[in-house]
Amino acid sequence: MLSPVTKIDLQRAQKNLLRAVASFEFSKGILVLLIGLSALLLVHKDAWVIAESLLALLHINTDRHSAQLFLDFADNLTDTRLWAAAELAFTYSLLRFAEAYGLWRQRTWAEWLAFVSGALFVPLEVRELMRGITLVRSVMFVANLGIVLYMFFLLRAGRRRRELRSLEPKTPEQGGK
């Protein structure tokens, strides 16, 4: 049995860790929101010219293979695809903002949302790692896996607490006989 002081310290650490995860999810929401707004800014514009200007600004030679792929991608952009990308980005951002709010407020539904949404990305991240291990891919995989495992831990601990409370005898003040 844990002492009351240890319990308070564990609760404080859990709250701080949940808030760190909430901040991370909020940051992802902001990033994707900015991407969605950027997609809207490209509507009714010549994306190829903008892409070429961006490559020139970054001093990237347009003869490079990756630059050609980027220019081909920009050339194939249509207003419909840009609107679809913006809608997808805004929906994803809304999901991340809701998750961040719920985690910050220590809501069980947000823990479930974080667990399920994070678990859905694990196979995609494994596939990306199989294509080639990079620092960014590795960090994203480890961070996401850590969040999924932590949410699993919280959900199991919460379920155990509820089960233990349901086994306790009820006093007359709680509605027991």
VOPAGU-2260 file (C-alpha; in pm, 1 decimal, decimal comma):
REM VOPAGU-2260
SITE   aa  ch    i         X         Y         Z
SITE  MET   A    0       0,0       0,0       0,0
SITE  LEU   A    1     133,2     341,3     -93,5
SITE  SER   A    2     158,7     623,6     156,3
SITE  PRO   A    3     -62,8     929,7      95,9
SITE  VAL   A    4     242,0    1139,3       7,2
SITE  THR   A    5     356,4     883,1    -252,6
SITE  LYS   A    6       4,3     870,0    -398,1
SITE  ILE   A    7      -1,1    1249,9    -433,1
SITE  ASP   A    8     341,7    1247,0    -600,9
SITE  LEU   A    9     228,5     975,1    -844,9
SITE  GLN   A   10     -90,6    1166,6    -924,9
SITE  ARG   A   11     109,1    1483,5    -984,2
SITE  ALA   A   12     355,4    1298,9   -1211,0
SITE  GLN   A   13      67,0    1139,0   -1401,4
SITE  LYS   A   14    -100,1    1478,0   -1446,6
SITE  ASN   A   15     225,5    1633,3   -1570,3
SITE  LEU   A   16     286,5    1348,1   -1814,3
SITE  LEU   A   17     -70,3    1372,4   -1944,4
SITE  ARG   A   18     -21,7    1745,2   -1995,6
SITE  ALA   A   19     303,9    1681,1   -2182,4
SITE  VAL   A   20     120,5    1441,0   -2414,5
SITE  ALA   A   21    -160,6    1697,3   -2451,2
SITE  SER   A   22      94,1    1965,5   -2547,0
SITE  PHE   A   23     251,9    1731,1   -2803,0
SITE  GLU   A   24     -89,1    1655,4   -2956,5
SITE  PHE   A   25    -177,7    2025,4   -2958,7
SITE  SER   A   26     150,8    2100,9   -3138,7
SITE  LYS   A   27      70,6    1836,8   -3401,2
SITE  GLY   A   28    -271,2    1997,6   -3445,5
SITE  ILE   A   29    -116,3    2341,8   -3498,0
SITE  LEU   A   30     134,9    2204,4   -3751,0
SITE  VAL   A   31    -132,5    2029,4   -3955,8
SITE  LEU   A   32    -361,1    2333,7   -3932,5
SITE  LEU   A   33     -81,4    2545,3   -4084,0
SITE  ILE   A   34     -40,0    2288,7   -4361,6
SITE  GLY   A   35    -414,0    2307,0   -4431,2
SITE  LEU   A   36    -403,0    2685,6   -4444,2
SITE  SER   A   37    -106,1    2665,2   -4681,4
SITE  ALA   A   38    -308,3    2437,3   -4907,9
SITE  LEU   A   39    -588,6    2695,7   -4913,1
SITE  LEU   A   40    -340,3    2968,6   -5002,5
SITE  LEU   A   41    -244,1    2770,4   -5313,7
SITE  VAL   A   42    -602,7    2751,4   -5445,0
SITE  HIS   A   43    -635,1    2938,7   -5779,1
SITE  LYS   A   44    -256,9    2984,1   -5795,5
SITE  ASP   A   45       5,8    2821,1   -6016,7
SITE  ALA   A   46     160,9    2577,1   -5770,1
SITE  TRP   A   47     444,5    2491,3   -6010,3
SITE  VAL   A   48     567,9    2852,9   -6018,2
SITE  ILE   A   49     549,0    2874,3   -5639,8
SITE  ALA   A   50     734,4    2541,4   -5602,9
SITE  GLU   A   51    1006,2    2658,3   -5842,0
SITE  SER   A   52    1041,2    2985,4   -5647,9
SITE  LEU   A   53    1066,7    2792,4   -5321,9
SITE  LEU   A   54    1343,3    2572,3   -5464,2
SITE  ALA   A   55    1529,7    2882,3   -5584,8
SITE  LEU   A   56    1488,3    3046,9   -5244,1
SITE  LEU   A   57    1634,9    2737,7   -5075,8
SITE  HIS   A   58    1915,8    2719,1   -5337,1
SITE  ILE   A   59    1809,9    2370,6   -5449,6
SITE  ASN   A   60    1908,6    2281,2   -5804,3
SITE  THR   A   61    1599,5    2197,8   -6012,1
SITE  ASP   A   62    1798,8    1930,1   -6196,2
SITE  ARG   A   63    1808,8    1713,5   -5882,8
SITE  HIS   A   64    1576,2    1413,4   -5878,2
SITE  SER   A   65    1401,4    1517,1   -5555,9
SITE  ALA   A   66    1346,2    1868,6   -5693,7
SITE  GLN   A   67    1193,2    1721,9   -6010,4
SITE  LEU   A   68     958,8    1506,5   -5800,8
SITE  PHE   A   69     856,0    1813,6   -5602,9
SITE  LEU   A   70     790,7    2012,0   -5920,3
SITE  ASP   A   71     593,5    1723,2   -6073,7
SITE  PHE   A   72     385,0    1702,7   -5757,6
SITE  ALA   A   73     316,9    2077,3   -5770,6
SITE  ASP   A   74     226,6    2052,1   -6139,5
SITE  ASN   A   75     -35,3    1784,8   -6064,3
SITE  LEU   A   76    -206,9    1986,7   -5790,7
SITE  THR   A   77    -561,7    2091,9   -5866,9
SITE  ASP   A   78    -793,5    2318,3   -5672,6
SITE  THR   A   79   -1008,4    2015,7   -5586,9
SITE  ARG   A   80    -710,6    1830,5   -5441,5
SITE  LEU   A   81    -605,8    2137,4   -5245,5
SITE  TRP   A   82    -955,1    2178,0   -5098,3
SITE  ALA   A   83    -962,0    1807,4   -5009,6
SITE  ALA   A   84    -619,1    1832,8   -4845,4
SITE  ALA   A   85    -730,3    2139,0   -4647,7
SITE  GLU   A   86   -1049,6    1965,8   -4530,5
SITE  LEU   A   87    -852,0    1659,7   -4423,1
SITE  ALA   A   88    -598,4    1877,8   -4242,2
SITE  PHE   A   89    -870,1    2074,0   -4061,0
SITE  THR   A   90   -1047,5    1754,0   -3954,9
SITE  TYR   A   91    -722,9    1601,9   -3828,2
SITE  SER   A   92    -639,9    1925,2   -3642,1
SITE  LEU   A   93    -981,5    1930,0   -3479,2
SITE  LEU   A   94    -927,8    1572,1   -3362,5
SITE  ARG   A   95    -585,3    1660,4   -3218,1
SITE  PHE   A   96    -723,2    1972,6   -3044,1
SITE  ALA   A   97   -1008,8    1773,1   -2888,6
SITE  GLU   A   98    -763,9    1506,2   -2776,5
SITE  ALA   A   99    -528,4    1767,4   -2628,4
SITE  TYR   A  100    -814,4    1935,8   -2441,2
SITE  GLY   A  101    -939,7    1605,1   -2301,1
SITE  LEU   A  102    -593,7    1490,7   -2194,0
SITE  TRP   A  103    -522,0    1825,6   -2031,4
SITE  ARG   A  104    -847,5    1788,3   -1834,7
SITE  GLN   A  105    -766,4    1419,4   -1758,5
SITE  ARG   A  106   -1074,3    1280,3   -1934,1
SITE  THR   A  107   -1102,4     906,2   -1992,3
SITE  TRP   A  108   -1255,1     955,1   -2338,8
SITE  ALA   A  109    -940,2    1144,7   -2442,1
SITE  GLU   A  110    -721,2     861,2   -2317,9
SITE  TRP   A  111    -923,1     625,0   -2537,4
SITE  LEU   A  112    -896,6     864,3   -2830,2
SITE  ALA   A  113    -519,2     894,1   -2786,0
SITE  PHE   A  114    -481,2     517,2   -2753,2
SITE  VAL   A  115    -690,1     429,2   -3060,6
SITE  SER   A  116    -561,9     706,4   -3286,9
SITE  GLY   A  117    -202,0     638,6   -3187,3
SITE  ALA   A  118    -239,6     262,7   -3231,4
SITE  LEU   A  119    -375,7     316,4   -3582,8
SITE  PHE   A  120     -52,8     490,3   -3682,5
SITE  VAL   A  121     187,7     226,1   -3545,1
SITE  PRO   A  122     167,3      -2,8   -3853,9
SITE  LEU   A  123     221,7     296,0   -4084,7
SITE  GLU   A  124     523,3     405,7   -3885,1
SITE  VAL   A  125     666,4      52,0   -3889,7
SITE  ARG   A  126     623,8      49,1   -4267,9
SITE  GLU   A  127     808,0     379,8   -4292,6
SITE  LEU   A  128    1091,1     243,1   -4076,9
SITE  MET   A  129    1115,2     -57,6   -4307,2
SITE  ARG   A  130    1162,6     181,4   -4601,6
SITE  GLY   A  131    1462,1     329,1   -4423,1
SITE  ILE   A  132    1554,0     424,0   -4071,0
SITE  THR   A  133    1598,8     796,0   -4019,7
SITE  LEU   A  134    1617,4    1005,6   -3705,8
SITE  VAL   A  135    1276,7    1167,6   -3767,8
SITE  ARG   A  136    1102,2     836,1   -3837,9
SITE  SER   A  137    1262,3     674,1   -3534,3
SITE  VAL   A  138    1170,1     959,9   -3300,6
SITE  MET   A  139     811,6     968,3   -3429,3
SITE  PHE   A  140     777,6     591,0   -3388,1
SITE  VAL   A  141     921,1     587,2   -3035,8
SITE  ALA   A  142     712,1     889,3   -2927,5
SITE  ASN   A  143     390,3     743,7   -3069,2
SITE  LEU   A  144     457,5     398,7   -2924,5
SITE  GLY   A  145     534,3     555,4   -2586,8
SITE  ILE   A  146     205,5     748,1   -2593,6
SITE  VAL   A  147       7,4     436,8   -2694,1
SITE  LEU   A  148     165,8     228,9   -2415,2
SITE  TYR   A  149     112,8     504,5   -2158,4
SITE  MET   A  150    -253,7     543,0   -2256,5
SITE  PHE   A  151    -293,6     164,8   -2231,0
SITE  PHE   A  152    -143,2     178,5   -1881,5
SITE  LEU   A  153    -377,1     462,1   -1777,8
SITE  LEU   A  154    -685,2     290,5   -1917,8
SITE  ARG   A  155    -601,7     -36,8   -1741,2
SITE  ALA   A  156    -524,2     141,0   -1413,6
SITE  GLY   A  157    -852,5     333,3   -1434,6
SITE  ARG   A  158   -1048,9      14,9   -1500,5
SITE  ARG   A  159    -883,8    -158,7   -1204,8
SITE  ARG   A  160    -968,3     137,4    -977,8
SITE  ARG   A  161   -1333,8     126,0   -1089,5
SITE  GLU   A  162   -1347,6    -251,1   -1034,3
SITE  LEU   A  163   -1200,7    -216,2    -684,3
SITE  ARG   A  164   -1449,7      57,8    -597,1
SITE  SER   A  165   -1738,4    -160,0    -713,5
SITE  LEU   A  166   -1620,8    -441,7    -481,9
SITE  GLU   A  167   -1610,2    -217,3    -173,3
SITE  PRO   A  168   -1912,0    -252,0      57,8
SITE  LYS   A  169   -2145,5      43,2      38,7
SITE  THR   A  170   -2217,1     246,2     348,3
SITE  PRO   A  171   -2569,5     373,3     424,2
SITE  GLU   A  172   -2461,0     723,8     311,0
SITE  GLN   A  173   -2363,2     581,6     -32,4
SITE  GLY   A  174   -2698,8     415,9     -85,8
SITE  GLY   A  175   -2608,5      69,9      50,2
SITE  LYS   A  176   -2833,0    -135,2     280,7
